[in-house]
Structure formats: C-alpha cells, structure tokens
Amino acid sequence: MSQLSFARDSRALKGRLDRFVWENTTPEAVLLRQLLKRHFMSFEGVGIIGGLVRDFALGGRYAFKSDLDLVIKGDPREVAQLASSVGAVANRFGGFGYTEGPWKIDFWALQNTWAATAGHVAVRDLADLVQCTFFDWDAVVYDLRNRRVVCEKTYFTRIHSRQLEISLRSNPGEMGNLLRAARRIIRWRLTPGPVLTKFIVDRLNEGTFAALKASERRKYGDRMLDGFSSAAQLRAVLLDGPRLQLELAGQMALPLEPSS
C-alpha cells in the first residue's frame, strides 16, 4: 500500500511544484504550461490554491487527484472576459469553471474570493488567500509568476501531525465540507482538530448522513460512505482515532492517497 510522503518544508514543496509545472514533459504538464501561458500569465498575478498544492505537499505528483484552482490578481472584468472567451461557466462562489483536455480548471478574480465578498477576510494579495480556506491543510498557495510557495509557518508542522482542522469556519458549502472531512479523515487516517470535531458532532446526524451518501454517489466513484450503516457508526470512525480508521481501510482496501 502506498504511503504519503510529506514535503519537509516550503522549499521541498516548491521543488516538487517547480518540476511538475515548469519542467515535466508529460502531455498533461505540457498542456498545463500552454494553458497558463495562453490564458492566465498575462495578469498581474496568478496563484494555484488548495487541491493541487496540498496534494503535492502530501505526496508529490502521484498523490495529485484534484482539479486546478486558480486565483487571478487582476481586473475582475478582464477575468470575466477570459471566462467568456474559453467558454467557462459561472459557479455559485463567484468564479468560473471549464475543462480542456484532462484539466478541469476553476478560476476567479482575487477580489471575488468568497471570504472577501462575504466580509470575513481582507484580500488584497495572493498571500491573503491562506486565510480563506475552510480546511487548514488547503491553506497553501503556489504563486506562479514568482514561483514561490505561500503558507503560514506552521503549515508543514500541521500536516505532519496528521491532524485536520477548520481554518475559516464560515463557508457557503457546509455539507460539501462535511463530506470532504469524512473522506479525508478516513482515507488519510487523520485525527480531527477540536473545531472540526465539534463541527462533525453538530452536523453529522441521520438526516445529513443520508444526504452525504447521496452526494458522494453523485460526485465520487468509490462510494466510501456506503460501507457505513448509520451516522453513529461513521461518527465513531471519524472521532475515535486512527485505529478504527486503519481497520476500516483494511476492510475497504483504501489506498493512502489524497482524494477530494
């Protein structure tokens, strides 16, 4: 079974990202460079946030299973024009999404970051985005123009501790985050932090459990939650530590790799 290989620090993560984004010769990486140059690099700044950067921090290229999320520092009107030119569709979080080749790309203007428009965080630069994510493990940005990793000093200590925590509690996608929390804790064999523990206790009940299973069936192919018969059983696995998660992973033959 594959093991996660955590990056030691921002320098190690930068090396992983630099090699993949700028040097890798696989068709997907070549296409990514073409798309970035053609559509995004003319803006004042552009950063990759969340999934791709987090996955590279956890396990390198083999661990990357996410979509590409880009935040653009530039005129929101020009970002909207770009969306129109590539046929991107607006989403409910103030951004746009489209697919080209193997890449599903979501992008939005920095000023339209949900946490900024909702008044939770003052967002003036790409570095401010690390204050805007629901999960602390997603609070990392790769600044493409400057080829630098932006995160808090404690970021790598937190992921090495294998404790997943909520960073910004306010978020419009509560049920989606509950589903992601469950899947990540089980697959990565994590311990929830105090705030995430309370979130799970408060929000995971028989009603939301049924909704989570239905949502997972629509979004994912592995149907991880189908292995649970009740909210109480799922809650026990999420909150009672890695031992139960290890037993479950063995029963379900789950690989140790990131999953959205």
Phi, psi and chi 1 to 4 in degrees:
 res  aa     phi    psi   chi1   chi2   chi3   chi4
   1 MET       -  134.3 -176.4  175.4  -70.1      -
   2 SER   -66.5  147.5  -58.9      -      -      -
   3 GLN  -112.6  142.5  -64.2  -67.2  -38.0      -
   4 LEU   -65.2  142.6  -67.5  175.5      -      -
   5 SER  -122.8   89.0  175.5      -      -      -
   6 PHE   -65.7  137.6  -65.1  102.6      -      -
   7 ALA   -65.7  139.8      -      -      -      -
   8 ARG   -67.8  -41.7  -61.4 -175.3  -51.1  -83.0
   9 ASP  -159.6 -176.2   49.8   31.9      -      -
  10 SER   -65.5  -31.2   59.1      -      -      -
  11 ARG   -65.2  -43.2 -178.7  177.5  178.6 -179.5
  12 ALA   -65.7  -40.9      -      -      -      -
  13 LEU   -65.6  -42.0  176.2   54.8      -      -
  14 LYS   -58.0  -41.3  169.3 -179.8  160.6   52.6
  15 GLY   -61.6  -43.2      -      -      -      -
  16 ARG   -61.8  -45.5  -67.5  179.3  178.2 -175.9
  17 LEU   -70.9  -42.2  -68.2  165.2      -      -
  18 ASP   -57.4  -45.6  -75.1  -11.0      -      -
  19 ARG   -63.8  -41.9  -73.5 -170.9  -66.1  -86.9
  20 PHE   -72.7  -48.4  177.4   70.8      -      -
  21 VAL   -72.0  -40.6  174.8      -      -      -
  22 TRP  -107.9  -17.1  -52.8  113.0      -      -
  23 GLU  -121.9  -24.8  -59.1  171.0   15.1      -
  24 ASN   -61.4  136.9 -164.8  -64.7      -      -
  25 THR  -105.5    9.8   58.0      -      -      -
  26 THR   -68.0  154.2   59.7      -      -      -
  27 PRO   -55.9  -37.7  -27.9   35.9      -      -
  28 GLU   -67.1  -38.6   63.9  173.4  -13.2      -
  29 ALA   -71.5  -39.2      -      -      -      -
  30 VAL   -61.4  -44.5  171.7      -      -      -
  31 LEU   -62.6  -41.1  176.4   60.0      -      -
  32 LEU   -58.2  -45.9  173.7   60.8      -      -
  33 ARG   -61.9  -38.9  -74.4 -167.5  -69.3  -85.1
  34 GLN   -64.0  -43.5  -67.5  171.9  -13.4      -
  35 LEU   -65.8  -42.0  -65.3  176.7      -      -
  36 LEU   -62.7  -45.2  -69.0  174.1      -      -
  37 LYS   -67.1  -41.5 -178.4  178.0 -179.5 -179.9
  38 ARG   -70.7  -39.2 -174.1 -174.6  -49.6  147.8
  39 HIS  -112.5  -29.6  -59.7  -51.3      -      -
  40 PHE  -119.4  -29.8  -59.4  100.9      -      -
  41 MET   -74.9   -7.5  -64.5  -56.6  -69.7      -
  42 SER   -78.8  -13.6   60.8      -      -      -
  43 PHE   -75.3  163.5  -72.6   95.0      -      -
  44 GLU   -57.3  -38.4  179.7 -178.0   -9.0      -
  45 GLY  -157.6  151.3      -      -      -      -
  46 VAL  -150.1  135.0   57.6      -      -      -
  47 GLY  -130.4  145.5      -      -      -      -
  48 ILE   -91.0  129.8  -55.9  175.7      -      -
  49 ILE  -124.1  151.5 -173.1  170.6      -      -
  50 GLY    76.8 -122.9      -      -      -      -
  51 GLY   -48.4  -56.6      -      -      -      -
  52 LEU   -62.1  -46.6 -177.7  146.5      -      -
  53 VAL   -65.9  -44.2 -171.2      -      -      -
  54 ARG   -60.5  -46.4  177.8 -153.9   64.0 -138.9
  55 ASP   -62.1  -39.5  -71.7   -4.0      -      -
  56 PHE   -66.7  -32.4  -90.1   74.6      -      -
  57 ALA   -67.5  -34.1      -      -      -      -
  58 LEU   -83.3  -34.4  -60.8 -174.2      -      -
  59 GLY  -155.0    5.4      -      -      -      -
  60 GLY    79.6 -164.0      -      -      -      -
  61 ARG   -58.8  -40.1  171.8   63.3 -168.6   94.0
  62 TYR   -62.9  -24.4   95.3   91.6      -      -
  63 ALA   -85.9  -10.6      -      -      -      -
  64 PHE   -72.6  115.9  173.4   52.1      -      -
  65 LYS  -131.2   14.2  -57.2  -67.3 -179.2 -178.7
  66 SER  -106.9  172.6  -56.0      -      -      -
  67 ASP   -78.4  172.9  -58.7  -28.4      -      -
  68 LEU  -100.3  119.6 -177.6   64.4      -      -
  69 ASP  -110.0  120.0  -66.2  -35.9      -      -
  70 LEU  -118.3  136.3  -61.1  174.4      -      -
  71 VAL  -115.1  129.6 -179.5      -      -      -
  72 ILE  -110.8  126.5  -61.2  169.7      -      -
  73 LYS   -90.9  105.5 -175.3  177.5 -178.7 -179.0
  74 GLY   176.9  179.5      -      -      -      -
  75 ASP   -64.4  122.2 -171.4  -29.8      -      -
  76 PRO   -56.8  -28.8  -26.2   35.4      -      -
  77 ARG   -67.6  -36.9  -67.6  170.2  -63.1 -177.3
  78 GLU   -71.3  -33.6  -65.7 -179.1    3.5      -
  79 VAL   -65.2  -41.1  175.8      -      -      -
  80 ALA   -64.9  -36.6      -      -      -      -
  81 GLN   -65.0  -40.7  -70.5  171.8   -0.9      -
  82 LEU   -60.1  -44.6  168.7   62.0      -      -
  83 ALA   -57.9  -42.8      -      -      -      -
  84 SER   -64.6  -39.1  177.0      -      -      -
  85 SER   -69.9  -29.3   70.5      -      -      -
  86 VAL   -99.7    1.2  -61.2      -      -      -
  87 GLY    74.4   28.1      -      -      -      -
  88 ALA   -75.4  149.9      -      -      -      -
  89 VAL  -105.5  135.5  177.4      -      -      -
  90 ALA   -66.8  143.3      -      -      -      -
  91 ASN  -112.1  174.8   60.7   43.0      -      -
  92 ARG   -79.1   -0.1   65.4 -169.1 -179.5   98.5
  93 PHE  -105.7   14.0  -58.3  115.3      -      -
  94 GLY    90.3    8.4      -      -      -      -
  95 GLY  -119.4 -163.4      -      -      -      -
  96 PHE  -138.9  154.3  -53.9   90.6      -      -
  97 GLY  -139.5  143.0      -      -      -      -
  98 TYR  -155.7  167.8   80.6  110.4      -      -
  99 THR  -125.0  135.4  -59.8      -      -      -
 100 GLU  -139.4  117.7 -172.2  156.7  -12.7      -
 101 GLY    60.9 -133.9      -      -      -      -
 102 PRO   -81.5   -3.1   31.0  -35.7      -      -
 103 TRP   -96.9  121.9  -68.0  102.7      -      -
 104 LYS  -100.4  114.6 -177.5  178.8 -177.2  -58.6
 105 ILE  -114.4  125.7  -58.2  173.7      -      -
 106 ASP  -109.3  135.0  -68.7  -40.2      -      -
 107 PHE  -145.5  154.3   62.2   92.5      -      -
 108 TRP  -157.9  159.4   59.8   94.1      -      -
 109 ALA   -73.1  143.0      -      -      -      -
 110 LEU   -51.7  -44.8 -177.8   70.2      -      -
 111 GLN   -65.7  -20.6  -60.4   95.7  -47.4      -
 112 ASN   -95.9    8.3  -68.9  -18.6      -      -
 113 THR   -54.4  133.4  -58.9      -      -      -
 114 TRP   -55.8  -43.3 -177.4   85.1      -      -
 115 ALA   -62.3  -28.8      -      -      -      -
 116 ALA   -77.3  -48.2      -      -      -      -
 117 THR   -67.1  -26.6   58.4      -      -      -
 118 ALA   -84.7   -5.4      -      -      -      -
 119 GLY    84.8   15.6      -      -      -      -
 120 HIS   -87.3  -31.6  -62.1  -63.3      -      -
 121 VAL  -139.1  137.1  179.9      -      -      -
 122 ALA   -81.3  114.3      -      -      -      -
 123 VAL  -113.6  109.1  178.2      -      -      -
 124 ARG  -118.3  -21.9  -59.1 -179.0 -178.1   87.1
 125 ASP  -144.7  169.5 -152.0  -20.3      -      -
 126 LEU   -59.2  -33.2  -66.4  175.9      -      -
 127 ALA   -62.6  -26.1      -      -      -      -
 128 ASP   -70.6  -15.8  -62.3  -40.2      -      -
 129 LEU   -66.6  -21.5  -65.9  170.2      -      -
 130 VAL   -69.2  -11.1  -60.6      -      -      -
 131 GLN   -93.1    2.0  -52.3  -62.4  -36.0      -
 132 CYS  -109.7   -1.4  -62.2      -      -      -
 133 THR   -93.7  149.7   64.2      -      -      -
 134 PHE   -67.8  -49.2 -176.3   82.2      -      -
 135 PHE   -94.9  140.7  -66.0  106.7      -      -
 136 ASP   -66.8  -26.8   61.2  -15.2      -      -
 137 TRP   -70.2  -17.6  -77.3   33.4      -      -
 138 ASP   -91.5   -2.7  -65.6  -20.3      -      -
 139 ALA   -84.8   64.6      -      -      -      -
 140 VAL  -149.8  138.8   57.7      -      -      -
 141 VAL  -128.2  140.6  179.8      -      -      -
 142 TYR  -108.0  109.3 -179.1   53.4      -      -
 143 ASP   -77.0  108.5 -179.9  -18.4      -      -
 144 LEU   -68.7  -41.5  -73.5  162.7      -      -
 145 ARG   -66.3  -41.1 -176.7  169.4  -62.6  -76.8
 146 ASN   -96.9   -2.6  -63.3  -59.6      -      -
 147 ARG    49.8   55.0  -59.2 -167.8 -174.5 -173.5
 148 ARG  -134.6  152.8   65.1 -177.3 -178.9  123.0
 149 VAL   -96.7  132.0  169.8      -      -      -
 150 VAL  -116.9  120.9 -179.3      -      -      -
 151 CYS  -162.1  168.9   60.2      -      -      -
 152 GLU   -73.2  157.2  -66.3 -175.0  -15.9      -
 153 LYS   -60.3  -28.0  -67.7 -179.4  179.3  179.4
 154 THR   -88.3    1.1   58.8      -      -      -
 155 TYR   -57.2  -49.3  179.2   78.2      -      -
 156 PHE   -73.0  -31.0  -66.7   92.2      -      -
 157 THR   -61.9  -40.5  -58.7      -      -      -
 158 ARG   -66.9  -45.6  -66.6 -159.5  -56.9  -89.9
 159 ILE   -70.1  -32.0   65.0  172.8      -      -
 160 HIS   -68.5  -25.6  -81.4  -95.0      -      -
 161 SER   -74.6  -14.9   74.6      -      -      -
 162 ARG    61.0   28.4  -57.1 -171.7   78.4  100.6
 163 GLN  -107.9  123.4 -178.0 -179.0   85.6      -
 164 LEU   -96.3  131.7 -177.2   65.1      -      -
 165 GLU  -134.7  159.9 -176.1   57.2  -69.9      -
 166 ILE   -81.4  134.2  -69.5  174.8      -      -
 167 SER   -97.7  -59.6  177.7      -      -      -
 168 LEU  -114.0  109.2  179.3   64.4      -      -
 169 ARG   -65.9  -39.4  174.4   63.3 -179.5   82.9
 170 SER   -69.3  125.7  -63.5      -      -      -
 171 ASN  -163.8  138.8 -170.8  -79.3      -      -
 172 PRO   -76.9  -13.9   29.0  -35.8      -      -
 173 GLY  -107.7   60.0      -      -      -      -
 174 GLU   -61.4  -46.8 -173.9  168.8  -86.2      -
 175 MET   -68.5  -36.9  -71.1  -57.6  -63.5      -
 176 GLY   -62.3  -39.1      -      -      -      -
 177 ASN   -71.5  -32.3  -76.1  -38.9      -      -
 178 LEU   -65.3  -41.9 -178.1   57.4      -      -
 179 LEU   -64.1  -45.3  175.6   58.2      -      -
 180 ARG   -63.1  -38.9  -79.6 -175.0  -77.9  -86.5
 181 ALA   -60.1  -46.5      -      -      -      -
 182 ALA   -61.5  -46.9      -      -      -      -
 183 ARG   -66.0  -40.7  -69.5  176.3   57.5   84.0
 184 ARG   -69.4  -43.7  -67.3  178.5 -175.1 -173.0
 185 ILE   -60.5  -42.8  -70.8  170.0      -      -
 186 ILE   -71.5  -50.7  -66.1  168.1      -      -
 187 ARG   -68.5  -40.7 -174.6  177.1  -69.2  -88.8
 188 TRP   -91.9   -2.4  -59.9  -17.9      -      -
 189 ARG    55.8   63.3  -60.2  174.7 -167.6  170.9
 190 LEU  -108.4  169.1  -53.1 -179.2      -      -
 191 THR  -112.1  130.3  -59.8      -      -      -
 192 PRO   -74.2  142.6   27.0  -32.9      -      -
 193 GLY   -72.4  175.0      -      -      -      -
 194 PRO   -57.6  -42.9  -24.3   33.7      -      -
 195 VAL   -71.0  -41.2 -178.9      -      -      -
 196 LEU   -66.9  -36.6 -178.7   53.7      -      -
 197 THR   -58.4  -46.9  -65.9      -      -      -
 198 LYS   -63.2  -39.7 -173.9  176.5 -173.2  -55.3
 199 PHE   -59.9  -44.8  175.5   70.7      -      -
 200 ILE   -65.0  -45.1  -67.5  169.1      -      -
 201 VAL   -61.7  -42.3  169.9      -      -      -
 202 ASP   -73.2  -32.6  -70.8  -14.3      -      -
 203 ARG  -106.4  -19.9  -64.6  -66.5 -178.1  -96.4
 204 LEU   -92.6  105.4 -179.3   55.0      -      -
 205 ASN  -136.3 -177.5   52.7   50.7      -      -
 206 GLU   -63.6  -34.3  -66.5  -55.7  -31.3      -
 207 GLY   -67.5  -48.8      -      -      -      -
 208 THR   -70.9  -28.6   57.0      -      -      -
 209 PHE   -60.2  -45.6  175.6   64.5      -      -
 210 ALA   -63.0  -40.5      -      -      -      -
 211 ALA   -66.5  -37.9      -      -      -      -
 212 LEU   -63.7  -43.9  -70.3  179.9      -      -
 213 LYS   -63.6  -40.6  -67.2  179.1   76.8  169.9
 214 ALA   -65.2  -41.2      -      -      -      -
 215 SER   -65.3  -41.3  178.5      -      -      -
 216 GLU   -63.3  -40.0 -175.2 -175.2   51.1      -
 217 ARG   -61.4  -32.8  -67.0 -172.1 -169.3  108.7
 218 ARG   -76.0  -33.7  -68.2 -167.5  -57.4  -89.2
 219 LYS  -101.5  -25.8  -64.4  178.9  179.3  178.7
 220 TYR  -128.2  154.4  -58.0   99.4      -      -
 221 GLY   -91.2  -19.5      -      -      -      -
 222 ASP   -88.5  -17.2   54.6   13.6      -      -
 223 ARG    48.5   55.9  -62.1 -171.2  176.1 -172.0
 224 MET   -59.2  -38.9 -172.0 -177.2  -58.6      -
 225 LEU   -75.3  -12.9  -60.1 -170.8      -      -
 226 ASP   -65.0  -15.1  -82.2   -3.8      -      -
 227 GLY   -78.8   -1.0      -      -      -      -
 228 PHE  -112.6  142.9  -63.7   88.6      -      -
 229 SER  -100.1  -13.1   59.6      -      -      -
 230 SER  -157.2  161.9   67.8      -      -      -
 231 ALA   -63.1  -36.8      -      -      -      -
 232 ALA   -63.5  -40.2      -      -      -      -
 233 GLN   -66.2  -43.9 -176.4 -169.8   27.6      -
 234 LEU   -64.5  -44.2  174.8   58.5      -      -
 235 ARG   -60.3  -39.6 -170.9  164.4   50.9 -116.0
 236 ALA   -61.3  -42.4      -      -      -      -
 237 VAL   -67.7  -39.3  168.6      -      -      -
 238 LEU   -69.9  -35.6  -62.1 -179.6      -      -
 239 LEU  -101.5  -18.9  -58.0 -177.7      -      -
 240 ASP   -96.2   15.3  -69.6   -9.3      -      -
 241 GLY    97.5  172.5      -      -      -      -
 242 PRO   -63.1  -23.4  -24.7   35.3      -      -
 243 ARG   -61.7  -50.1 -179.1 -175.8   62.5   80.5
 244 LEU   -65.3  -35.7  -71.7  175.5      -      -
 245 GLN   -65.4  -39.4  -63.4  161.6   21.2      -
 246 LEU   -63.8  -43.2 -176.1   61.0      -      -
 247 GLU   -61.5  -43.8  -67.5  176.2    0.4      -
 248 LEU   -65.3  -42.9  179.0   68.3      -      -
 249 ALA   -60.2  -38.6      -      -      -      -
 250 GLY   -65.3  -40.5      -      -      -      -
 251 GLN   -67.0  -35.7  -65.4  167.9    8.9      -
 252 MET   -96.6   -2.9  -60.3  177.5   67.6      -
 253 ALA    55.8   47.5      -      -      -      -
 254 LEU   -83.4  132.9  -64.8  175.7      -      -
 255 PRO   -75.9  153.2   28.2  -33.1      -      -
 256 LEU   -88.0   82.5  -98.6  180.0      -      -
 257 GLU  -150.3  153.6   61.4 -178.2   31.0      -
 258 PRO   -60.8  148.1  -27.1   36.8      -      -
 259 SER  -147.8  142.2  173.2      -      -      -
 260 SER   -58.8      -  -63.6      -      -      -
